Amino acid sequence: MPDLSGKVAIVTGCASGIGAATVKRLAANGAKVLGTDVNADGAAVCDAAGARFMVQDVGDTAFWADVVAAATGEGGRLDILVNNAGIVSQHSIEDVTDEIWDRTYDVNIKGTMAGCRAAIAAMKNNPGGSSGAIINIASTSAMAALPGDVAYCSSKGAVRVLSKSIATHCAQNGYNIRCNTVIPGATETGILNAAEEHMPGLKAAVAATSPLNRLGDPAETAAAIAFLASDECPFMTGAEMLVDGGALSIHPGF
């Protein structure tokens, strides 16, 4: 397991799914973790993992300063940010409203941007010099879109390019701060369960798109996140790590 001893991490969207699994994995690997979520159920997840918890709406950009201050207050450093919080809308281009579009973008892309901005400011001032790892969570829907969720797919597509811009900016400015994207496929999460309520049979259908013929386990994505958060991949930045059971590797006709 990657050694994260002494590292300080923030994980958003920690109340369930990939976020909850990531809090557990990073803490088990030795990191001091602050989990955040708009859902107060995240407190129980963090308590069980030996992590701390804050209620946070990531779309409230001003509050990011408080979150980073809480994470850095004890050890004076921030090493890892996992931007996992995200929402779906289940609306096509014909029925999406301005309100739905704006809220989806507030959480999925503006919240991710604001987290990265706040984290970089802290990581630049880490004891010993700039250092850190940012992992932004996108989706295979950013690469092979869902016709029924234009806001979610386009916002996750934006996360991919945002991460590359951040990665190259940090590299060109001499910051030892890496930024990578993890792209989960269909995973057993609250988002997928919510989508199943609107589209019965969806989970079985998306599981069948993977050559492994199953949904992913959040812990499998968390393992990829832990690797990217560690010092074991110092030459990886601006990269996209697929955790999709091979779904994007196979032609849909086969």
N, C-alpha and C positions, 0 to 999 in steps of 0.2 A: 504494500500500500504506500502511496506517496506520503512522505513525511511533511506534515504541516505544522510541526511543533513551533510554538512561539509566534505564529502568524495570526493576524487579526482579520476577520472576515465579516462582510455584510451579505446577507442573502435575502432578497425580497420575494414576496409571494410564498412565505414559508408555511402557511397553514395547512397545505395539503400537497399531494402529488410530487412533482419534481422538486419543488422548493423544500418540502418537508424532508424528502430523502436527502437533499443536499445538505441541509442543516445537520442531519444525523451523520452523514459521511464525513463532512469537514471536521466536525467535532471529534468523531472517532479517530480521525487522522491527526489530531493534536491541535487544531486551530481553536482560537477563542472566537466564537460566532455570535453575532447579533442578527437575529432573524426579525423580519418585519412583514406585516401584512395588514390590510384594511380589516381583515377578519380576526377578531380577538381570539379565535380558536388557535391561532398560532402560538399563543402563550403555552398551551399544554404541550405542543410539539417541541418547543424550545426547552421547556422544563425537563422533559424526558431525555433530551439530548445533552443536558448540561449547558445549554446556551441561554443567552439573554433575549428578550423580546421587546419590540416597540410596535405600537399601532402606527401604520403609515399608509397614506394614500400617495403612491409614487408620483401621481400626476400633479400633486401640490409641490411645485418645484422649490418654493422657499423653504419647505420643511426638510429638504435634503441636508441642509447645513446642520440641523439638530441631530439627524441620524448619524452623520459622519462624526460629529462631536461626541455623541454617545459611544460610538465604536472606538474612537481614538483616545477618549478620556482616560482610560485606565493605563494603557501601555504607550500612549503617545505615537501610535503608528496605525496605518491601514495597509494591509497587504493584498486583500482579495475583495473584489466586488462581484457578486453574481446577480445580474439583473434578470430575474426570473418572472416577476409579476406580469400577468397578462390577462386579457379578457377577450372573449369572442362576442360577436353580435348576431350572427345568423341572419344577415340581410344581404340580398343581392343588390346590384347597382340600381335596379328599378325601384326598390322599396327602402333603401337605406336613407335615413334622415340626417340632417345636419347635426342634430344632437347626438345620435348614435355614432356617427363618424367622428365627431370631435372627442367624445368620451373614449372611444377605442384608441384614437391617436394620443390622447392625453396619457393613458396608461401605457400603451405598448411602445410608443416611440418617444414622446416627450419625456415621460418618466425615465426611460432608459437613458436618453441623452442627459437629463439633469443629474442622474446618478453618476454617470461617467464623468461629467464635468466636476461634480463635487469630489468624487474619489480621486481624480487626477490631482486636484489642488492639494489634497492631503498626502497622496503618495509621493509627490514631488518633494515634500518636506519630511519624509521618513528619516529617522536617525540612520546615519551612515550613507545617506544619499537617496536619490529617487529610485523607487522600486515598486513593483506591484503587478498584479494580474487581474484583468477585467474579463469576465466571461458573460457575454450577452446571449440570452436564449431566444432563438428564432423558431422556425418550424419548417417542415417540408412543404407546408402550404405557401411558404415564401418562394418556392422553386417550382411547384406544380400546383397551381391555384385551385381553390374550391369556388365554383361559380356562385354558391349561395352565401358567401361571406367575404364581400369585397373589402370591407374595412380591415378585418383581421389579416387577410392575406397580404394586402398592400402594406400594412403597418409592419408586418414581420419581414417583408421584403426590404423595407427601409432599415430595419435593424441590421440586416446583413451588410449593407453599404455603409451605414453609420459606423459599424465596428471596424471596417477597413480604413475609413477616413481617420478614425481615432488612432488605430495602430500605426499608420504611416506618419501621422502628425507627431506622435510620441517618439517614434524612431528617429525622424529627421531632426527633432529638437534635442536629441541626446538623452531623453528620459528612459530609464530602465523600466518602462511600464509597457506590458504587453496587453493586447486586446484581441480576443478571439470569440468566435461564435460557435455555439453548440446548436445543432439542428436535429431535434428529436423527431422521430416519426410518430405514428399513432401509439400513444402511451396511455396506460391506465391512470387517468388523472380526472380531477373534478371538471375541467373544461370539456373533456371528451364525454363524461357522463352527462353534463348539461346539454351538450349537442345531441346526445342519444335521445333525450326527452323530446326534442323537437323533430328528430329524424330517426324513428325506431329502426333498428337493424344497421345503423351506421357503424357501430363498433365491430360487428362481424364483417361488414363490407371492407372497412379499412384494414382490419387484421389480414384479410385475404390478399391485400395488395402487397404484403411483404412475402418474399420467398420463404421466410421462416414461418409464415402462416399463423402469426400470433401478435398480440399487442406487446409493446415494450413495458418493462417494469421500471418505475421511476428510479429505482436504485441503480439500474444500468446506465441511465443518463447521469446520475449523480457521480458515478465512478469516472466518467469522462470529464466531468467538471472538476473533480478533485485532481486529475492528472494535469489539466490545463492551469489549475491554480498553484501547482507545485513548482519546484525548481528543476524538475526533470525535463522540461521542454523549453529551454531558454531561447531557442531559435524559432519558436512558433509564435508568430503574431500576424494578425490579419487573416488568419486561417478559418476554415469552416469544418467542424468535425460533425460528420453525420452519425447519428445513432438511430437508425431507421429500419433495422432489420433487412437492409438491402432493397427497400421499396423503390428508391430512385435509381437503382442500378439495373432494373429489369424493364424491358419494353412492355407496355401495357397489353400488347397482344399475346403475351406468353404467360 
